[in-house]
Amino acid sequence: MLKSGNLRKIIIKDNVKSIGKSAFANCYNLVELDLGNSLEVIDEAAFTNCEKLKNILLPASIKFIDLYIICVIKIIVIKKYKK
């Protein structure tokens, strides 16, 4: 679990298949997220308390996203597919 109040952007490389439970929880200033083209799973509470994160651009490879992520950070745009 990463806890960083200063982190503003996360880039997930193309070879990453999943983001684990609470992986980026409490990254309060996170505003930008770039998900790799191989990402398949975003697990429970991966972005808990990332209240400034309002948009997530999902790659076409995504197979599972825990719905808890929507409730916790009130994402505005959650599903646009990236090629």
C-alpha atoms as an extended CHARMM CRD file, in Angstrom:
* protein
*
        83  EXT
         1         1  MET       CA              0.0000000000        0.0000000000        0.0000000000  PROA      1               0.0000000000
         2         2  LEU       CA              1.3640000000        3.3870000000       -0.9920000000  PROA      2               0.0000000000
         3         3  LYS       CA              0.4520000000        6.4030000000        1.1120000000  PROA      3               0.0000000000
         4         4  SER       CA              1.6300000000        9.6620000000       -0.3390000000  PROA      4               0.0000000000
         5         5  GLY       CA             -0.0450000000       13.0050000000        0.0100000000  PROA      5               0.0000000000
         6         6  ASN       CA              2.2680000000       14.4690000000       -2.6390000000  PROA      6               0.0000000000
         7         7  LEU       CA              1.6280000000       11.9910000000       -5.4420000000  PROA      7               0.0000000000
         8         8  ARG       CA             -0.3100000000       13.6800000000       -8.2780000000  PROA      8               0.0000000000
         9         9  LYS       CA              0.0910000000       11.2320000000      -11.1880000000  PROA      9               0.0000000000
        10        10  ILE       CA              0.4210000000        7.4560000000      -11.4660000000  PROA      10              0.0000000000
        11        11  ILE       CA              1.5760000000        5.6800000000      -14.6070000000  PROA      11              0.0000000000
        12        12  ILE       CA              0.9800000000        1.9290000000      -14.6800000000  PROA      12              0.0000000000
        13        13  LYS       CA              3.2580000000        0.2290000000      -17.2020000000  PROA      13              0.0000000000
        14        14  ASP       CA              1.8740000000       -1.9840000000      -19.9590000000  PROA      14              0.0000000000
        15        15  ASN       CA              3.1510000000       -5.2300000000      -18.3900000000  PROA      15              0.0000000000
        16        16  VAL       CA              1.1200000000       -4.7980000000      -15.1570000000  PROA      16              0.0000000000
        17        17  LYS       CA             -1.9260000000       -7.1000000000      -14.9760000000  PROA      17              0.0000000000
        18        18  SER       CA             -3.5380000000       -5.9730000000      -11.6930000000  PROA      18              0.0000000000
        19        19  ILE       CA             -3.7000000000       -3.2350000000       -9.0890000000  PROA      19              0.0000000000
        20        20  GLY       CA             -4.0650000000       -4.8230000000       -5.6660000000  PROA      20              0.0000000000
        21        21  LYS       CA             -6.2920000000       -4.0660000000       -2.7000000000  PROA      21              0.0000000000
        22        22  SER       CA             -5.6780000000       -0.5630000000       -1.3030000000  PROA      22              0.0000000000
        23        23  ALA       CA             -2.6120000000       -0.1570000000       -3.5640000000  PROA      23              0.0000000000
        24        24  PHE       CA             -2.9210000000        3.6270000000       -3.8600000000  PROA      24              0.0000000000
        25        25  ALA       CA             -5.2300000000        4.3470000000       -0.9250000000  PROA      25              0.0000000000
        26        26  ASN       CA             -4.7480000000        7.7290000000        0.7320000000  PROA      26              0.0000000000
        27        27  CYS       CA             -2.9420000000        9.3880000000       -2.1700000000  PROA      27              0.0000000000
        28        28  TYR       CA             -5.0060000000       12.4880000000       -1.4420000000  PROA      28              0.0000000000
        29        29  ASN       CA             -3.6000000000       14.6920000000       -4.2110000000  PROA      29              0.0000000000
        30        30  LEU       CA             -3.7580000000       12.1290000000       -7.0070000000  PROA      30              0.0000000000
        31        31  VAL       CA             -5.4250000000       13.7610000000      -10.0250000000  PROA      31              0.0000000000
        32        32  GLU       CA             -4.1180000000       11.7810000000      -12.9870000000  PROA      32              0.0000000000
        33        33  LEU       CA             -4.0060000000        8.0520000000      -13.6530000000  PROA      33              0.0000000000
        34        34  ASP       CA             -2.5250000000        6.4200000000      -16.7580000000  PROA      34              0.0000000000
        35        35  LEU       CA             -3.3390000000        2.7100000000      -16.8600000000  PROA      35              0.0000000000
        36        36  GLY       CA             -1.2810000000        0.3050000000      -18.9540000000  PROA      36              0.0000000000
        37        37  ASN       CA             -2.7380000000       -1.5450000000      -21.9160000000  PROA      37              0.0000000000
        38        38  SER       CA             -2.4620000000       -4.9700000000      -20.2040000000  PROA      38              0.0000000000
        39        39  LEU       CA             -4.2820000000       -4.1060000000      -16.9900000000  PROA      39              0.0000000000
        40        40  GLU       CA             -7.0250000000       -6.6370000000      -16.2140000000  PROA      40              0.0000000000
        41        41  VAL       CA             -7.9760000000       -6.1100000000      -12.5500000000  PROA      41              0.0000000000
        42        42  ILE       CA             -8.4760000000       -3.1450000000      -10.2150000000  PROA      42              0.0000000000
        43        43  ASP       CA             -9.0480000000       -4.6240000000       -6.7820000000  PROA      43              0.0000000000
        44        44  GLU       CA            -11.0130000000       -3.4330000000       -3.7610000000  PROA      44              0.0000000000
        45        45  ALA       CA            -10.2690000000        0.0210000000       -2.3950000000  PROA      45              0.0000000000
        46        46  ALA       CA             -7.3440000000        0.5240000000       -4.7800000000  PROA      46              0.0000000000
        47        47  PHE       CA             -7.9350000000        4.2880000000       -4.7850000000  PROA      47              0.0000000000
        48        48  THR       CA             -9.6520000000        4.8720000000       -1.4310000000  PROA      48              0.0000000000
        49        49  ASN       CA             -9.4530000000        8.5140000000       -0.3070000000  PROA      49              0.0000000000
        50        50  CYS       CA             -8.1090000000        9.6960000000       -3.6580000000  PROA      50              0.0000000000
        51        51  GLU       CA            -10.7960000000       12.3530000000       -3.6940000000  PROA      51              0.0000000000
        52        52  LYS       CA             -9.2080000000       14.5500000000       -6.3530000000  PROA      52              0.0000000000
        53        53  LEU       CA             -9.1700000000       11.7000000000       -8.8730000000  PROA      53              0.0000000000
        54        54  LYS       CA            -12.3040000000       12.2110000000      -10.9650000000  PROA      54              0.0000000000
        55        55  ASN       CA            -11.5450000000       10.4010000000      -14.2220000000  PROA      55              0.0000000000
        56        56  ILE       CA            -10.2670000000        6.9230000000      -14.9370000000  PROA      56              0.0000000000
        57        57  LEU       CA             -9.5610000000        5.8840000000      -18.5020000000  PROA      57              0.0000000000
        58        58  LEU       CA             -9.7920000000        2.1030000000      -18.6250000000  PROA      58              0.0000000000
        59        59  PRO       CA             -7.8830000000        0.0180000000      -21.1680000000  PROA      59              0.0000000000
        60        60  ALA       CA             -9.7800000000       -2.4700000000      -23.3200000000  PROA      60              0.0000000000
        61        61  SER       CA             -7.9940000000       -5.3010000000      -21.4540000000  PROA      61              0.0000000000
        62        62  ILE       CA             -9.8840000000       -4.6390000000      -18.1720000000  PROA      62              0.0000000000
        63        63  LYS       CA            -11.8280000000       -7.6810000000      -16.9280000000  PROA      63              0.0000000000
        64        64  PHE       CA            -12.7000000000       -6.7380000000      -13.3470000000  PROA      64              0.0000000000
        65        65  ILE       CA            -13.0310000000       -3.4880000000      -11.4490000000  PROA      65              0.0000000000
        66        66  ASP       CA            -14.2640000000       -3.5240000000       -7.8830000000  PROA      66              0.0000000000
        67        67  LEU       CA            -17.3550000000       -1.3360000000       -7.6480000000  PROA      67              0.0000000000
        68        68  TYR       CA            -16.2640000000       -0.0420000000       -4.2430000000  PROA      68              0.0000000000
        69        69  ILE       CA            -13.9100000000        2.2680000000       -6.1310000000  PROA      69              0.0000000000
        70        70  ILE       CA            -16.8570000000        4.2560000000       -7.4770000000  PROA      70              0.0000000000
        71        71  CYS       CA            -18.4980000000        4.7700000000       -4.0890000000  PROA      71              0.0000000000
        72        72  VAL       CA            -15.3720000000        5.8290000000       -2.2780000000  PROA      72              0.0000000000
        73        73  ILE       CA            -13.9470000000        8.4530000000       -4.6230000000  PROA      73              0.0000000000
        74        74  LYS       CA            -17.0260000000        9.5260000000       -6.5730000000  PROA      74              0.0000000000
        75        75  ILE       CA            -15.4920000000        9.1000000000      -10.0000000000  PROA      75              0.0000000000
        76        76  ILE       CA            -17.1770000000       11.1490000000      -12.7080000000  PROA      76              0.0000000000
        77        77  VAL       CA            -15.8960000000        9.3080000000      -15.7970000000  PROA      77              0.0000000000
        78        78  ILE       CA            -15.1100000000        5.6670000000      -15.2880000000  PROA      78              0.0000000000
        79        79  LYS       CA            -15.2670000000        3.9420000000      -18.6250000000  PROA      79              0.0000000000
        80        80  LYS       CA            -13.7260000000        5.1040000000      -21.8210000000  PROA      80              0.0000000000
        81        81  TYR       CA            -11.6610000000        2.5560000000      -23.6420000000  PROA      81              0.0000000000
        82        82  LYS       CA             -8.0890000000        3.2310000000      -24.4980000000  PROA      82              0.0000000000
        83        83  LYS       CA             -6.6520000000        1.4970000000      -27.5640000000  PROA      83              0.0000000000
